Amino acid sequence: MKLVILDRDGVINYDSASYIKSPDEWKPIPGSLEAIAQLSQAGYHVVIASNQSGIGRGLFEMATLNAIHDKMHHAIGQLGGRIDAVFFCPHAQDGGCNCRKPKPGLLEEIGRRFNVNLRGVPSIGDSLRDLEASAAVGAQPILVLTGKGQKTRQEDGLPPGTVIYADLAEAVESIIK
């Protein structure tokens, strides 16, 4: 099975320090939706793994998160692409869960649900926690320089073998070539 794991905020859509709390605040990064459509059309299953602590902090409800994801699915669908599943951690940072990245629980669950070993699976994010979760399950950590990516590139401790691309479109171009 060809699988790609994507973080959402900062990879697919613009991020916000005050969280994406409504469908109106969800705005795709130029080229990201087309890149997802290219993955779909090339036979890849596209899965999102995203921390969504705004739920645990009480900033928005599940219905709002579902509406944001509906907008995203619709926009990608209009371009001939699809997201096969969205996995998210709703817990606040101090929740102590195993699903909040950089812990690997969210990615492990993806592996279980899709019945696939994640070793070498491209896993694209813009923050160190995305890359650390990817490395913890043996996935290929890929950093994009959108969102927090420029800042992340300056941090010490990028997982060995991390590959860096300007944005999701450039990463996808490399994956499907």
Buried (B, 14 or more C-beta within 10 A) or exposed (E): EBBBBBBBBBBBBBBBEEBBBEBEBBEBBEBBBBBBBBBBEEEBBBBBBBBBBBBBEEBBEEEBBEBBBEBBBEBBBEBEBBBBBBBBBBBBEEEEBEBBBBBBBBBBBBBEEBEBEBEEBBBBBBBBBBBBBBBBBBBBBBBBBBBBBEEBBEEEEBBEEBBBBEBBBBBBBEBBE
